[in-house]
Amino acid sequence: MAIMVTGGAGYIGSHAVKQLLEAGHTVVAVDNLVRGHRQAIDHLGTIAEGRLSFVEADTGDRPAIEAALREHGVDTVMHFAALAYVGESVTEPLRYYRANTASALGLIEACDTVGVTRFIFSSTCATYGEPPRVPMDEHTPQSPVSPYGVSKLHVEHILRDYAEACRRNGRDFAYAALRYFNVAGSDPDGLVGEDHQPETHLIPVVIQAAMGVRDSITIFGTDYDTPDGTCIRDYVHVCDLVAAHIAVMDALKPGDERFYNLGIGNGMSVREIIDAVKRVSGKDFTINEGERRAGDPSALFADPSKIERELGWSAEYTDIDHIVETAWSWFQKHPNGYAG
Ligand SMILES: NC(=O)c1ccc[n+]([C@@H]2O[C@H](COP(=O)([O-])OP(=O)(O)OC[C@H]3O[C@@H](n4cnc5c(N)ncnc54)[C@H](O)[C@@H]3O)[C@@H](O)[C@H]2O)c1
């Protein structure tokens, strides 16, 4: 049986394709390339030994998805495809509901028609909004504050209701919603890496400043109620995150419904990230102090004990310098991402 990886030409999806291929699986990557990179698929093809197919399609394109599911005998879908900029979702909410919610519905309908039995969904800590307390466990109320977070929570609800109907009808279906915190770092082998266009994620942005690709870096808010006044986030290495997906996939039994927060359980401040990039790169660069951004909570970090307890997963990359080293190494080889 094969595994379909949607968003397979994107950052996390391409790392998932790589680990699945390395584990001996056959993979069908689907991506509409709105944000993904055809070159990532080409790089992955070099290790695939004929076990990787690529379908350029929107996940909401039911005929194309159904044909791919049938042709390759897919029994499991890992659904990473989405638009993922919180700020952009505020200015273009309809685009986000179309890309993230409507297209996911089309994908799930196609899975229903063909009889896919396992579905693993990329959810996000943005479904929690501004939490009443940290660290955040899976019982934190889900109250998203952006269209992006809502667009993802809708998909969790669609899966919950569909799974319930499958249970009642005696149909073999299981799913998991994995709520990621800040995903960071790149494949240590350098075959695939992080290349968001535009780049808004903190570690690559700071690395670009260290490399002189950007003139400076701006910290948004230095007066938060945190030890150094800057926001705290939980950075989980992309390879650890993908390993959690594979552990979840292997554990899913018919009728299962699983939710896990994926972070390392330890928050790092913006200033700590900047210091890590300075240590790893040996470079100094200009840092500006700007105003807070609306809707940025002071601290977000996970309580990952549920997945540790139930599946024995824990992050191997727990030192921020090691995470930054893998990102730095990718950007050294690819200063302009996949473009060169
Ligand atoms: N990067 C993070 O820190 C983070 C944190 C939380 C959740 N997530 C989630 O993880 C997933 C992957 O994120 P990423 O950082 O790899 O983003 P990415 O932009 O690098 O990858 C997403 C891929 O999906 C493709 N895509 C988008 N909409 C599509 C559609 N409707 N049909 C087909 N392809 C489509 C894009 O072309 C892109 O290649 C997303 O669902 C995102 O919401 C990411």
The ligand as a Gaussian input file, in Angstrom:
#p B3LYP/6-31G(d) Opt

LIG

0 1
 N        5.861000      25.519000       9.554000
 C        5.312000      25.555000      10.761000
 O        5.928000      26.024000      11.729000
 C        3.910000      25.024000      10.982000
 C        3.340000      25.144000      12.262000
 C        2.057000      24.637000      12.470000
 C        1.383000      23.992000      11.446000
 N        1.957000      23.916000      10.212000
 C        1.204000      23.251000       9.153000
 O        2.063000      22.322000       8.508000
 C        1.705000      22.193000       7.137000
 C        2.930000      22.366000       6.269000
 O        3.507000      23.642000       6.520000
 P        4.836000      24.102000       5.785000
 O        5.561000      25.008000       6.715000
 O        5.525000      22.917000       5.228000
 O        4.217000      24.984000       4.614000
 P        4.658000      25.059000       3.065000
 O        3.999000      26.277000       2.508000
 O        6.131000      24.930000       2.933000
 O        3.985000      23.751000       2.466000
 C        2.621000      23.661000       2.163000
 C        2.516000      23.062000       0.778000
 O        1.137000      22.863000       0.467000
 C        0.922000      23.265000      -0.892000
 N       -0.502000      23.619000      -0.958000
 C       -1.130000      24.641000      -0.319000
 N       -2.452000      24.575000      -0.542000
 C       -2.664000      23.488000      -1.347000
 C       -3.821000      22.878000      -1.896000
 N       -5.041000      23.365000      -1.649000
 N       -3.670000      21.784000      -2.682000
 C       -2.438000      21.263000      -2.918000
 N       -1.296000      21.793000      -2.402000
 C       -1.423000      22.892000      -1.627000
 C        1.882000      24.395000      -1.128000
 O        2.200000      24.573000      -2.494000
 C        3.097000      23.959000      -0.313000
 O        3.996000      23.194000      -1.091000
 C        0.612000      23.223000       6.882000
 O       -0.620000      22.561000       6.935000
 C        0.748000      24.185000       8.044000
 O       -0.479000      24.789000       8.360000
 C        3.197000      24.410000       9.959000

